[in-house]
Amino acid sequence: MSRNEVVNVFFGRTRQFFNGLEAQPVDMVDSHPDRARFYSGLVGKDLSEVNAYWSRQVFSGRQQPPLKVATPEDVLKQVVSQPGGIGFIELSKADARVRVVYELPK
């Protein structure tokens, strides 16, 4: 996937993948450091900006934010349990159950 495609999935702008499968993004709780790194690396925004975006979307009735889980292990469980599951974890924690579709630049 391209960076823009990943951004669109995690910000609710795209609801389906190119093959028609419904995207099921999985986010992490604010307190997990991977979440701040992910959004900073993906869109250059801090968590307050990401949370403000989602507050506006929810308040306006447009959409709901992705499911939030507490740990990378929970991300893996959610992603593998649902078709169209997509989440973010450190590359070293990805295993054979998932496919890496995008790597953030270092």
Biopython code that builds the backbone (N, CA, C, O; Angstrom):
import numpy as np
from Bio.PDB.StructureBuilder import StructureBuilder

atoms = [
    (1, "MET", "N", (0.845, -1.181, 0.000)),
    (1, "MET", "CA", (0.000, 0.000, 0.000)),
    (1, "MET", "C", (0.884, 1.235, 0.000)),
    (1, "MET", "O", (2.016, 1.209, 0.482)),
    (2, "SER", "N", (0.355, 2.301, -0.541)),
    (2, "SER", "CA", (1.083, 3.567, -0.501)),
    (2, "SER", "C", (0.822, 4.265, 0.835)),
    (2, "SER", "O", (-0.096, 3.898, 1.568)),
    (3, "ARG", "N", (1.630, 5.261, 1.135)),
    (3, "ARG", "CA", (1.428, 6.044, 2.353)),
    (3, "ARG", "C", (0.032, 6.657, 2.354)),
    (3, "ARG", "O", (-0.663, 6.613, 3.369)),
    (4, "ASN", "N", (-0.380, 7.225, 1.233)),
    (4, "ASN", "CA", (-1.702, 7.858, 1.161)),
    (4, "ASN", "C", (-2.829, 6.860, 1.409)),
    (4, "ASN", "O", (-3.823, 7.193, 2.055)),
    (5, "GLU", "N", (-2.680, 5.650, 0.905)),
    (5, "GLU", "CA", (-3.712, 4.637, 1.143)),
    (5, "GLU", "C", (-3.810, 4.297, 2.628)),
    (5, "GLU", "O", (-4.908, 4.144, 3.163)),
    (6, "VAL", "N", (-2.670, 4.180, 3.288)),
    (6, "VAL", "CA", (-2.667, 3.887, 4.726)),
    (6, "VAL", "C", (-3.292, 5.052, 5.499)),
    (6, "VAL", "O", (-4.106, 4.836, 6.396)),
    (7, "VAL", "N", (-2.914, 6.275, 5.154)),
    (7, "VAL", "CA", (-3.499, 7.454, 5.797)),
    (7, "VAL", "C", (-5.018, 7.429, 5.637)),
    (7, "VAL", "O", (-5.750, 7.629, 6.606)),
    (8, "ASN", "N", (-5.483, 7.187, 4.431)),
    (8, "ASN", "CA", (-6.922, 7.196, 4.166)),
    (8, "ASN", "C", (-7.672, 6.127, 4.948)),
    (8, "ASN", "O", (-8.801, 6.361, 5.382)),
    (9, "VAL", "N", (-7.072, 4.968, 5.135)),
    (9, "VAL", "CA", (-7.717, 3.918, 5.920)),
    (9, "VAL", "C", (-7.777, 4.305, 7.390)),
    (9, "VAL", "O", (-8.824, 4.167, 8.022)),
    (10, "PHE", "N", (-6.663, 4.790, 7.944)),
    (10, "PHE", "CA", (-6.632, 5.088, 9.378)),
    (10, "PHE", "C", (-7.365, 6.376, 9.743)),
    (10, "PHE", "O", (-7.665, 6.600, 10.916)),
    (11, "PHE", "N", (-7.655, 7.219, 8.765)),
    (11, "PHE", "CA", (-8.432, 8.429, 9.039)),
    (11, "PHE", "C", (-9.862, 8.310, 8.519)),
    (11, "PHE", "O", (-10.592, 9.300, 8.465)),
    (12, "GLY", "N", (-10.260, 7.096, 8.137)),
    (12, "GLY", "CA", (-11.643, 6.837, 7.767)),
    (12, "GLY", "C", (-12.068, 7.387, 6.419)),
    (12, "GLY", "O", (-13.262, 7.421, 6.122)),
    (13, "ARG", "N", (-11.137, 7.812, 5.607)),
    (13, "ARG", "CA", (-11.491, 8.375, 4.297)),
    (13, "ARG", "C", (-11.740, 7.287, 3.267)),
    (13, "ARG", "O", (-12.447, 7.504, 2.283)),
    (14, "THR", "N", (-11.158, 6.116, 3.498)),
    (14, "THR", "CA", (-11.360, 4.969, 2.632)),
    (14, "THR", "C", (-11.907, 3.848, 3.492)),
    (14, "THR", "O", (-11.349, 3.527, 4.542)),
    (15, "ARG", "N", (-12.978, 3.268, 3.052)),
    (15, "ARG", "CA", (-13.598, 2.200, 3.831)),
    (15, "ARG", "C", (-13.351, 0.818, 3.235)),
    (15, "ARG", "O", (-13.653, -0.202, 3.854)),
    (16, "GLN", "N", (-12.798, 0.801, 2.024)),
    (16, "GLN", "CA", (-12.538, -0.474, 1.369)),
    (16, "GLN", "C", (-11.136, -0.498, 0.782)),
    (16, "GLN", "O", (-10.573, 0.532, 0.413)),
    (17, "PHE", "N", (-10.590, -1.714, 0.706)),
    (17, "PHE", "CA", (-9.322, -1.901, 0.020)),
    (17, "PHE", "C", (-9.590, -2.003, -1.476)),
    (17, "PHE", "O", (-10.741, -2.088, -1.905)),
    (18, "PHE", "N", (-8.522, -1.993, -2.264)),
    (18, "PHE", "CA", (-8.656, -2.040, -3.723)),
    (18, "PHE", "C", (-9.431, -3.269, -4.196)),
    (18, "PHE", "O", (-10.037, -3.237, -5.268)),
    (19, "ASN", "N", (-9.423, -4.346, -3.420)),
    (19, "ASN", "CA", (-10.115, -5.576, -3.827)),
    (19, "ASN", "C", (-11.568, -5.625, -3.364)),
    (19, "ASN", "O", (-12.241, -6.639, -3.551)),
    (20, "GLY", "N", (-12.059, -4.542, -2.760)),
    (20, "GLY", "CA", (-13.443, -4.465, -2.315)),
    (20, "GLY", "C", (-13.678, -4.917, -0.887)),
    (20, "GLY", "O", (-14.776, -4.737, -0.360)),
    (21, "LEU", "N", (-12.678, -5.495, -0.254)),
    (21, "LEU", "CA", (-12.802, -5.943, 1.130)),
    (21, "LEU", "C", (-12.902, -4.733, 2.059)),
    (21, "LEU", "O", (-12.147, -3.772, 1.913)),
    (22, "GLU", "N", (-13.832, -4.782, 3.010)),
    (22, "GLU", "CA", (-13.997, -3.666, 3.938)),
    (22, "GLU", "C", (-12.783, -3.551, 4.855)),
    (22, "GLU", "O", (-12.361, -4.536, 5.462)),
    (23, "ALA", "N", (-12.230, -2.360, 4.951)),
    (23, "ALA", "CA", (-11.080, -2.104, 5.820)),
    (23, "ALA", "C", (-11.544, -2.076, 7.274)),
    (23, "ALA", "O", (-12.552, -1.453, 7.607)),
    (24, "GLN", "N", (-10.790, -2.764, 8.132)),
    (24, "GLN", "CA", (-11.076, -2.813, 9.565)),
    (24, "GLN", "C", (-9.827, -2.353, 10.315)),
    (24, "GLN", "O", (-9.096, -3.182, 10.856)),
    (25, "PRO", "N", (-9.568, -1.025, 10.357)),
    (25, "PRO", "CA", (-8.357, -0.553, 11.033)),
    (25, "PRO", "C", (-8.410, -0.774, 12.540)),
    (25, "PRO", "O", (-9.462, -0.663, 13.169)),
    (26, "VAL", "N", (-7.244, -1.091, 13.101)),
    (26, "VAL", "CA", (-7.100, -1.283, 14.541)),
    (26, "VAL", "C", (-6.047, -0.300, 15.027)),
    (26, "VAL", "O", (-4.916, -0.308, 14.541)),
    (27, "ASP", "N", (-6.410, 0.538, 15.974)),
    (27, "ASP", "CA", (-5.532, 1.560, 16.532)),
    (27, "ASP", "C", (-5.086, 1.104, 17.921)),
    (27, "ASP", "O", (-5.544, 0.078, 18.423)),
    (28, "MET", "N", (-4.207, 1.863, 18.521)),
    (28, "MET", "CA", (-3.777, 1.570, 19.887)),
    (28, "MET", "C", (-4.208, 2.712, 20.803)),
    (28, "MET", "O", (-4.499, 3.818, 20.347)),
    (29, "VAL", "N", (-4.244, 2.426, 22.089)),
    (29, "VAL", "CA", (-4.621, 3.436, 23.072)),
    (29, "VAL", "C", (-3.571, 4.553, 23.109)),
    (29, "VAL", "O", (-2.409, 4.339, 22.763)),
    (30, "ASP", "N", (-3.994, 5.730, 23.529)),
    (30, "ASP", "CA", (-3.102, 6.896, 23.568)),
    (30, "ASP", "C", (-1.850, 6.662, 24.387)),
    (30, "ASP", "O", (-0.787, 7.194, 24.065)),
    (31, "SER", "N", (-1.962, 5.870, 25.445)),
    (31, "SER", "CA", (-0.836, 5.698, 26.353)),
    (31, "SER", "C", (0.275, 4.815, 25.787)),
    (31, "SER", "O", (1.375, 4.789, 26.339)),
    (32, "HIS", "N", (0.011, 4.097, 24.704)),
    (32, "HIS", "CA", (1.056, 3.241, 24.137)),
    (32, "HIS", "C", (1.966, 4.077, 23.237)),
    (32, "HIS", "O", (1.468, 4.770, 22.349)),
    (33, "PRO", "N", (3.277, 4.032, 23.440)),
    (33, "PRO", "CA", (4.206, 4.872, 22.663)),
    (33, "PRO", "C", (4.209, 4.582, 21.159)),
    (33, "PRO", "O", (4.568, 5.454, 20.368)),
    (34, "ASP", "N", (3.817, 3.372, 20.757)),
    (34, "ASP", "CA", (3.773, 3.061, 19.322)),
    (34, "ASP", "C", (2.757, 3.926, 18.594)),
    (34, "ASP", "O", (2.938, 4.242, 17.418)),
    (35, "ARG", "N", (1.694, 4.311, 19.280)),
    (35, "ARG", "CA", (0.653, 5.126, 18.630)),
    (35, "ARG", "C", (1.211, 6.497, 18.255)),
    (35, "ARG", "O", (0.997, 6.970, 17.139)),
    (36, "ALA", "N", (1.912, 7.125, 19.166)),
    (36, "ALA", "CA", (2.494, 8.441, 18.870)),
    (36, "ALA", "C", (3.512, 8.339, 17.745)),
    (36, "ALA", "O", (3.542, 9.192, 16.858)),
    (37, "ARG", "N", (4.346, 7.305, 17.771)),
    (37, "ARG", "CA", (5.339, 7.114, 16.702)),
    (37, "ARG", "C", (4.666, 6.878, 15.349)),
    (37, "ARG", "O", (5.106, 7.406, 14.328)),
    (38, "PHE", "N", (3.605, 6.087, 15.352)),
    (38, "PHE", "CA", (2.908, 5.775, 14.108)),
    (38, "PHE", "C", (2.359, 7.041, 13.453)),
    (38, "PHE", "O", (2.636, 7.301, 12.282)),
    (39, "TYR", "N", (1.589, 7.824, 14.193)),
    (39, "TYR", "CA", (0.969, 9.007, 13.590)),
    (39, "TYR", "C", (1.986, 10.096, 13.275)),
    (39, "TYR", "O", (1.833, 10.828, 12.297)),
    (40, "SER", "N", (3.007, 10.204, 14.086)),
    (40, "SER", "CA", (4.069, 11.164, 13.791)),
    (40, "SER", "C", (4.780, 10.776, 12.496)),
    (40, "SER", "O", (5.026, 11.631, 11.644)),
    (41, "GLY", "N", (5.110, 9.502, 12.343)),
    (41, "GLY", "CA", (5.798, 9.042, 11.148)),
    (41, "GLY", "C", (4.920, 9.025, 9.915)),
    (41, "GLY", "O", (5.400, 9.267, 8.808)),
    (42, "LEU", "N", (3.636, 8.742, 10.093)),
    (42, "LEU", "CA", (2.722, 8.634, 8.959)),
    (42, "LEU", "C", (2.273, 9.991, 8.440)),
    (42, "LEU", "O", (2.309, 10.238, 7.234)),
    (43, "VAL", "N", (1.853, 10.866, 9.334)),
    (43, "VAL", "CA", (1.282, 12.149, 8.903)),
    (43, "VAL", "C", (1.914, 13.363, 9.562)),
    (43, "VAL", "O", (1.497, 14.492, 9.305)),
    (44, "GLY", "N", (2.919, 13.146, 10.412)),
    (44, "GLY", "CA", (3.582, 14.275, 11.057)),
    (44, "GLY", "C", (2.710, 14.995, 12.069)),
    (44, "GLY", "O", (2.895, 16.188, 12.309)),
    (45, "LYS", "N", (1.761, 14.285, 12.665)),
    (45, "LYS", "CA", (0.867, 14.906, 13.648)),
    (45, "LYS", "C", (1.074, 14.248, 15.019)),
    (45, "LYS", "O", (1.403, 13.067, 15.124)),
    (46, "ASP", "N", (0.870, 15.056, 16.057)),
    (46, "ASP", "CA", (0.929, 14.471, 17.392)),
    (46, "ASP", "C", (-0.454, 13.949, 17.768)),
    (46, "ASP", "O", (-1.431, 14.185, 17.057)),
    (47, "LEU", "N", (-0.527, 13.242, 18.884)),
    (47, "LEU", "CA", (-1.784, 12.592, 19.252)),
    (47, "LEU", "C", (-2.913, 13.570, 19.524)),
    (47, "LEU", "O", (-4.075, 13.243, 19.282)),
    (48, "SER", "N", (-2.604, 14.757, 20.019)),
    (48, "SER", "CA", (-3.675, 15.723, 20.266)),
    (48, "SER", "C", (-4.339, 16.132, 18.947)),
    (48, "SER", "O", (-5.551, 16.341, 18.907)),
    (49, "GLU", "N", (-3.568, 16.245, 17.886)),
    (49, "GLU", "CA", (-4.134, 16.592, 16.574)),
    (49, "GLU", "C", (-4.959, 15.436, 16.008)),
    (49, "GLU", "O", (-6.023, 15.655, 15.430)),
    (50, "VAL", "N", (-4.471, 14.217, 16.173)),
    (50, "VAL", "CA", (-5.212, 13.046, 15.698)),
    (50, "VAL", "C", (-6.517, 12.908, 16.482)),
    (50, "VAL", "O", (-7.574, 12.671, 15.896)),
    (51, "ASN", "N", (-6.445, 13.053, 17.787)),
    (51, "ASN", "CA", (-7.645, 12.945, 18.619)),
    (51, "ASN", "C", (-8.644, 14.058, 18.316)),
    (51, "ASN", "O", (-9.853, 13.828, 18.336)),
    (52, "ALA", "N", (-8.151, 15.249, 18.037)),
    (52, "ALA", "CA", (-9.045, 16.358, 17.676)),
    (52, "ALA", "C", (-9.756, 16.061, 16.358)),
    (52, "ALA", "O", (-10.947, 16.339, 16.216)),
    (53, "TYR", "N", (-9.028, 15.498, 15.396)),
    (53, "TYR", "CA", (-9.639, 15.110, 14.116)),
    (53, "TYR", "C", (-10.805, 14.150, 14.373)),
    (53, "TYR", "O", (-11.905, 14.343, 13.857)),
    (54, "TRP", "N", (-10.546, 13.111, 15.183)),
    (54, "TRP", "CA", (-11.586, 12.122, 15.438)),
    (54, "TRP", "C", (-12.738, 12.707, 16.250)),
    (54, "TRP", "O", (-13.888, 12.313, 16.054)),
    (55, "SER", "N", (-12.456, 13.621, 17.139)),
    (55, "SER", "CA", (-13.536, 14.274, 17.890)),
    (55, "SER", "C", (-14.472, 15.026, 16.946)),
    (55, "SER", "O", (-15.694, 14.970, 17.091)),
    (56, "ARG", "N", (-13.889, 15.720, 15.987)),
    (56, "ARG", "CA", (-14.709, 16.442, 14.995)),
    (56, "ARG", "C", (-15.542, 15.473, 14.156)),
    (56, "ARG", "O", (-16.714, 15.734, 13.886)),
    (57, "GLN", "N", (-14.945, 14.366, 13.750)),
    (57, "GLN", "CA", (-15.665, 13.387, 12.929)),
    (57, "GLN", "C", (-16.829, 12.768, 13.702)),
    (57, "GLN", "O", (-17.928, 12.624, 13.166)),
    (58, "VAL", "N", (-16.588, 12.406, 14.945)),
    (58, "VAL", "CA", (-17.630, 11.798, 15.768)),
    (58, "VAL", "C", (-18.727, 12.819, 16.068)),
    (58, "VAL", "O", (-19.912, 12.506, 15.954)),
    (59, "PHE", "N", (-18.340, 14.037, 16.449)),
    (59, "PHE", "CA", (-19.318, 15.070, 16.791)),
    (59, "PHE", "C", (-20.219, 15.393, 15.605)),
    (59, "PHE", "O", (-21.418, 15.611, 15.776)),
    (60, "SER", "N", (-19.651, 15.424, 14.411)),
    (60, "SER", "CA", (-20.431, 15.756, 13.222)),
    (60, "SER", "C", (-21.266, 14.571, 12.735)),
    (60, "SER", "O", (-22.099, 14.723, 11.841)),
    (61, "GLY", "N", (-21.045, 13.399, 13.318)),
    (61, "GLY", "CA", (-21.798, 12.223, 12.911)),
    (61, "GLY", "C", (-21.283, 11.566, 11.641)),
    (61, "GLY", "O", (-21.941, 10.686, 11.088)),
    (62, "ARG", "N", (-20.118, 11.984, 11.177)),
    (62, "ARG", "CA", (-19.583, 11.442, 9.923)),
    (62, "ARG", "C", (-19.091, 10.018, 10.063)),
    (62, "ARG", "O", (-19.394, 9.167, 9.225)),
    (63, "GLN", "N", (-18.332, 9.751, 11.120)),
    (63, "GLN", "CA", (-17.750, 8.422, 11.263)),
    (63, "GLN", "C", (-17.214, 8.200, 12.667)),
    (63, "GLN", "O", (-17.079, 9.126, 13.467)),
    (64, "GLN", "N", (-16.914, 6.939, 12.934)),
    (64, "GLN", "CA", (-16.359, 6.533, 14.221)),
    (64, "GLN", "C", (-14.883, 6.186, 14.034)),
    (64, "GLN", "O", (-14.489, 5.704, 12.971)),
    (65, "PRO", "N", (-14.064, 6.427, 15.061)),
    (65, "PRO", "CA", (-12.636, 6.091, 14.963)),
    (65, "PRO", "C", (-12.424, 4.580, 14.955)),
    (65, "PRO", "O", (-13.321, 3.819, 15.318)),
    (66, "PRO", "N", (-11.245, 4.154, 14.544)),
    (66, "PRO", "CA", (-10.932, 2.721, 14.583)),
    (66, "PRO", "C", (-10.989, 2.180, 16.013)),
    (66, "PRO", "O", (-10.840, 2.922, 16.984)),
    (67, "LEU", "N", (-11.201, 0.900, 16.110)),
    (67, "LEU", "CA", (-11.145, 0.200, 17.390)),
    (67, "LEU", "C", (-9.772, 0.432, 18.007)),
    (67, "LEU", "O", (-8.760, 0.353, 17.311)),
    (68, "LYS", "N", (-9.728, 0.718, 19.306)),
    (68, "LYS", "CA", (-8.454, 0.904, 20.010)),
    (68, "LYS", "C", (-8.204, -0.285, 20.929)),
    (68, "LYS", "O", (-9.096, -0.735, 21.648)),
    (69, "VAL", "N", (-6.968, -0.785, 20.890)),
    (69, "VAL", "CA", (-6.556, -1.883, 21.760)),
    (69, "VAL", "C", (-5.321, -1.451, 22.536)),
    (69, "VAL", "O", (-4.707, -0.429, 22.229)),
    (70, "ALA", "N", (-4.961, -2.244, 23.549)),
    (70, "ALA", "CA", (-3.922, -1.814, 24.484)),
    (70, "ALA", "C", (-2.502, -2.221, 24.109)),
    (70, "ALA", "O", (-1.554, -1.513, 24.448)),
    (71, "THR", "N", (-2.334, -3.341, 23.420)),
    (71, "THR", "CA", (-0.986, -3.853, 23.193)),
    (71, "THR", "C", (-0.783, -4.288, 21.743)),
    (71, "THR", "O", (-1.754, -4.516, 21.022)),
    (72, "PRO", "N", (0.470, -4.403, 21.315)),
    (72, "PRO", "CA", (0.732, -4.939, 19.972)),
    (72, "PRO", "C", (0.159, -6.349, 19.789)),
    (72, "PRO", "O", (-0.285, -6.692, 18.694)),
    (73, "GLU", "N", (0.162, -7.159, 20.833)),
    (73, "GLU", "CA", (-0.410, -8.496, 20.754)),
    (73, "GLU", "C", (-1.908, -8.423, 20.480)),
    (73, "GLU", "O", (-2.447, -9.238, 19.731)),
    (74, "ASP", "N", (-2.587, -7.436, 21.094)),
    (74, "ASP", "CA", (-4.015, -7.239, 20.836)),
    (74, "ASP", "C", (-4.252, -6.786, 19.399)),
    (74, "ASP", "O", (-5.239, -7.182, 18.779)),
    (75, "VAL", "N", (-3.356, -5.962, 18.869)),
    (75, "VAL", "CA", (-3.464, -5.552, 17.464)),
    (75, "VAL", "C", (-3.404, -6.790, 16.578)),
    (75, "VAL", "O", (-4.245, -6.969, 15.697)),
    (76, "LEU", "N", (-2.419, -7.639, 16.810)),
    (76, "LEU", "CA", (-2.284, -8.856, 16.006)),
    (76, "LEU", "C", (-3.543, -9.718, 16.098)),
    (76, "LEU", "O", (-4.032, -10.204, 15.078)),
    (77, "LYS", "N", (-4.067, -9.910, 17.295)),
    (77, "LYS", "CA", (-5.277, -10.729, 17.473)),
    (77, "LYS", "C", (-6.443, -10.171, 16.655)),
    (77, "LYS", "O", (-7.149, -10.913, 15.973)),
    (78, "GLN", "N", (-6.634, -8.849, 16.735)),
    (78, "GLN", "CA", (-7.744, -8.226, 16.015)),
    (78, "GLN", "C", (-7.553, -8.313, 14.499)),
    (78, "GLN", "O", (-8.495, -8.609, 13.763)),
    (79, "VAL", "N", (-6.342, -8.057, 14.050)),
    (79, "VAL", "CA", (-6.077, -8.059, 12.604)),
    (79, "VAL", "C", (-6.296, -9.450, 12.009)),
    (79, "VAL", "O", (-6.913, -9.582, 10.952)),
    (80, "VAL", "N", (-5.797, -10.477, 12.677)),
    (80, "VAL", "CA", (-5.937, -11.820, 12.118)),
    (80, "VAL", "C", (-7.347, -12.376, 12.292)),
    (80, "VAL", "O", (-7.717, -13.319, 11.593)),
    (81, "SER", "N", (-8.132, -11.828, 13.191)),
    (81, "SER", "CA", (-9.471, -12.367, 13.448)),
    (81, "SER", "C", (-10.540, -11.817, 12.509)),
    (81, "SER", "O", (-11.669, -12.306, 12.513)),
    (82, "GLN", "N", (-10.210, -10.825, 11.718)),
    (82, "GLN", "CA", (-11.236, -10.249, 10.847)),
    (82, "GLN", "C", (-10.690, -9.998, 9.449)),
    (82, "GLN", "O", (-9.606, -9.436, 9.295)),
    (83, "PRO", "N", (-11.432, -10.407, 8.439)),
    (83, "PRO", "CA", (-11.015, -10.084, 7.074)),
    (83, "PRO", "C", (-10.952, -8.560, 6.935)),
    (83, "PRO", "O", (-11.837, -7.854, 7.416)),
    (84, "GLY", "N", (-9.939, -8.073, 6.298)),
    (84, "GLY", "CA", (-9.794, -6.627, 6.137)),
    (84, "GLY", "C", (-9.128, -5.961, 7.320)),
    (84, "GLY", "O", (-9.031, -4.734, 7.356)),
    (85, "GLY", "N", (-8.667, -6.732, 8.290)),
    (85, "GLY", "CA", (-8.003, -6.162, 9.454)),
    (85, "GLY", "C", (-6.669, -5.541, 9.069)),
    (85, "GLY", "O", (-5.894, -6.126, 8.312)),
    (86, "ILE", "N", (-6.409, -4.353, 9.596)),
    (86, "ILE", "CA", (-5.145, -3.665, 9.350)),
    (86, "ILE", "C", (-4.777, -2.903, 10.617)),
    (86, "ILE", "O", (-5.621, -2.239, 11.220)),
    (87, "GLY", "N", (-3.531, -3.002, 11.010)),
    (87, "GLY", "CA", (-3.072, -2.332, 12.210)),
    (87, "GLY", "C", (-1.612, -1.976, 12.083)),
    (87, "GLY", "O", (-1.003, -2.173, 11.031)),
    (88, "PHE", "N", (-1.049, -1.453, 13.156)),
    (88, "PHE", "CA", (0.370, -1.095, 13.140)),
    (88, "PHE", "C", (1.050, -1.645, 14.376)),
    (88, "PHE", "O", (0.534, -1.559, 15.490)),
    (89, "ILE", "N", (2.222, -2.213, 14.149)),
    (89, "ILE", "CA", (3.074, -2.730, 15.214)),
    (89, "ILE", "C", (4.517, -2.578, 14.752)),
    (89, "ILE", "O", (4.780, -2.301, 13.582)),
    (90, "GLU", "N", (5.445, -2.760, 15.679)),
    (90, "GLU", "CA", (6.847, -2.760, 15.285)),
    (90, "GLU", "C", (7.070, -3.930, 14.336)),
    (90, "GLU", "O", (6.505, -5.008, 14.523)),
    (91, "LEU", "N", (7.895, -3.713, 13.321)),
    (91, "LEU", "CA", (8.145, -4.736, 12.322)),
    (91, "LEU", "C", (8.630, -6.044, 12.941)),
    (91, "LEU", "O", (8.280, -7.125, 12.466)),
    (92, "SER", "N", (9.427, -5.949, 13.991)),
    (92, "SER", "CA", (9.966, -7.148, 14.636)),
    (92, "SER", "C", (8.887, -8.004, 15.290)),
    (92, "SER", "O", (9.130, -9.176, 15.579)),
    (93, "LYS", "N", (7.706, -7.449, 15.528)),
    (93, "LYS", "CA", (6.624, -8.198, 16.172)),
    (93, "LYS", "C", (5.661, -8.823, 15.168)),
    (93, "LYS", "O", (4.787, -9.601, 15.549)),
    (94, "ALA", "N", (5.817, -8.486, 13.885)),
    (94, "ALA", "CA", (4.964, -9.079, 12.849)),
    (94, "ALA", "C", (5.377, -10.531, 12.667)),
    (94, "ALA", "O", (6.566, -10.849, 12.617)),
    (95, "ASP", "N", (4.389, -11.403, 12.570)),
    (95, "ASP", "CA", (4.701, -12.818, 12.381)),
    (95, "ASP", "C", (4.029, -13.337, 11.109)),
    (95, "ASP", "O", (3.487, -12.561, 10.323)),
    (96, "ALA", "N", (4.071, -14.642, 10.919)),
    (96, "ALA", "CA", (3.583, -15.252, 9.681)),
    (96, "ALA", "C", (2.073, -15.113, 9.495)),
    (96, "ALA", "O", (1.572, -15.351, 8.396)),
    (97, "ARG", "N", (1.345, -14.738, 10.529)),
    (97, "ARG", "CA", (-0.115, -14.595, 10.407)),
    (97, "ARG", "C", (-0.522, -13.328, 9.662)),
    (97, "ARG", "O", (-1.654, -13.216, 9.193)),
    (98, "VAL", "N", (0.406, -12.368, 9.552)),
    (98, "VAL", "CA", (0.073, -11.079, 8.929)),
    (98, "VAL", "C", (1.032, -10.772, 7.782)),
    (98, "VAL", "O", (2.117, -11.343, 7.674)),
    (99, "ARG", "N", (0.596, -9.864, 6.947)),
    (99, "ARG", "CA", (1.431, -9.399, 5.840)),
    (99, "ARG", "C", (1.730, -7.925, 6.050)),
    (99, "ARG", "O", (0.830, -7.136, 6.339)),
    (100, "VAL", "N", (2.989, -7.556, 5.906)),
    (100, "VAL", "CA", (3.386, -6.160, 6.028)),
    (100, "VAL", "C", (2.991, -5.458, 4.732)),
    (100, "VAL", "O", (3.413, -5.868, 3.651)),
    (101, "VAL", "N", (2.180, -4.399, 4.836)),
    (101, "VAL", "CA", (1.724, -3.693, 3.644)),
    (101, "VAL", "C", (2.364, -2.317, 3.502)),
    (101, "VAL", "O", (2.292, -1.699, 2.440)),
    (102, "TYR", "N", (2.995, -1.835, 4.585)),
    (102, "TYR", "CA", (3.650, -0.525, 4.522)),
    (102, "TYR", "C", (4.634, -0.427, 5.682)),
    (102, "TYR", "O", (4.331, -0.850, 6.797)),
    (103, "GLU", "N", (5.803, 0.126, 5.418)),
    (103, "GLU", "CA", (6.780, 0.385, 6.462)),
    (103, "GLU", "C", (7.006, 1.882, 6.538)),
    (103, "GLU", "O", (7.243, 2.533, 5.520)),
    (104, "LEU", "N", (6.932, 2.430, 7.748)),
    (104, "LEU", "CA", (7.204, 3.853, 7.927)),
    (104, "LEU", "C", (8.677, 4.116, 7.671)),
    (104, "LEU", "O", (9.525, 3.306, 8.045)),
    (105, "PRO", "N", (8.990, 5.238, 7.039)),
    (105, "PRO", "CA", (10.408, 5.588, 6.851)),
    (105, "PRO", "C", (11.073, 5.778, 8.214)),
    (105, "PRO", "O", (10.428, 6.191, 9.178)),
    (106, "LYS", "N", (12.331, 5.482, 8.279)),
    (106, "LYS", "CA", (13.059, 5.612, 9.550)),
    (106, "LYS", "C", (13.603, 6.985, 9.737)),
    (106, "LYS", "O", (14.241, 7.263, 10.753)),
]
sb = StructureBuilder()
sb.init_structure("model")
sb.init_model(0)
sb.init_chain("A")
sb.init_seg("    ")
for serial, (resi, resn, name, xyz) in enumerate(atoms, 1):
    if name == "N":
        sb.init_residue(resn, " ", resi, " ")
    sb.init_atom(name, np.array(xyz, "f"), 0.0, 1.0, " ", f" {name:<3s}", serial, name[0])
structure = sb.get_structure()
